[in-house]
């Protein structure tokens, strides 16, 4: 079966950096569009960044210029490099995948990971 497993979360001070990873199994990452979403305490889930099968990348305004999404199809992994972290970046971060980029970006991906916690302190 298809599985997505996030790792790399933790606690950092504002201005610091963190790299999240998502390991995909049960399929090859190159067959899917993939992305990152996050959900802060008592808030709705929001999109962070997405990458299509053709390599096209889209960032939410909150992530643009600070975060970098990448996918290694050979290793079946998705990564999110987060720089200049802010307290408002605190959330559970989820990895997601779908054959259809539109479904992914609109928050309706076929597959979800279980999430990894990122906490940014002032």
N, C-alpha and C positions, 0 to 999 in steps of 0.2 A: 504494500500500500504506500501511497505518497505521504511523506513526512517532511515537515519543515521545523527545524530546531534552532532557535536563536541562542546566542551566547555573546559575552563581552560586556554586558551591562555592569554597572557599579555606581559608586558615589565619587563625585569629583567636585572641585571648587569652580566657581564661575570663572570663565576664561580658559579653562582646561580643555583637554581633548579626550576623546574616547572612540574606539572602533568597535562596531557591532558586526557580528557575523551570523549568517544563516546557512546551515548545512541542509541540503536537499537530498532526499533519498527516495527510491521508488520510481524515479524518472530522471531525465537529464535536464538540467537547468536551461540549457539552450533551446529547449522546446517550448518554453514559457516566458511570458512577460512576468517580471517580478518587481516587488516594491516593498517599501517600509511605511507603516502606519504607526500612530502612537495614540495613547489615551492617558490624559492627565487625570488626577484625582477629581472625581465628581464632574467630569467633563465628557463630551462626546468624543468618539474616536475621530482622528483626523489624518489625512494623508500627509506623508513627508516627502517621499521621492519614489519614482518609478523608472524602470528601464525596460524597453521593449525587446522583442526577439531580434530586431534589426539593429539594436544598440542605441536607439533614440532614448534620451533621458529627459524627464520632467521633474522639477522641484516645486514644492509648495513655497509660497513667499517666505514662510518662517524658516525654511532650510536653505534657500538659495544663497550662495556666496559663502556659506559656512560649512555645509555638509556636502559630501561627495559619495554618490552611490556607484558601485561597480559590481560586475558579475564575472566570475571565472567559470566559464562553461566546462573547462577541462576538469576542474575540481568540484563542480556542482555546488558552488558556494556563492552567496550574495553578501556584500559588505556595505557598511555605511560608516564612513569616516566623519566624525563630528568634531569640529573645531570651534573655538570661541564660544563655548557652551554658556548658556544663560539659565537662571533659575526656572524660567518658563519652559525650558526644554525637559524638565522633570516629567516623566511619564513612563508607562510601560510601552515598550516598542515591539511591534509585531512585524514579522515577515509574512509576505503573501505572494501567491502565484496564480496565474490564469493564462490560458492560451490567448485570450482576448485582452488586449491592453485596455480597451475602453471599460470592460467589466472590472478590471483591476483598479484603475484610477478612480472610478466612481464608487469604490468601496464594496464591490460585489465579487471579490475573487473567489475562485473555486476552493482554494486551499489557504489555510492560515496556520501559522506557528502558534506556540503557546505564550510567547512574549518573554521579554527580559527587561528588568527594571533599570532605569537610568535616573539617578538623583543628582541634581546640581545645587550646591549650596552657595550662599553669598559670601 
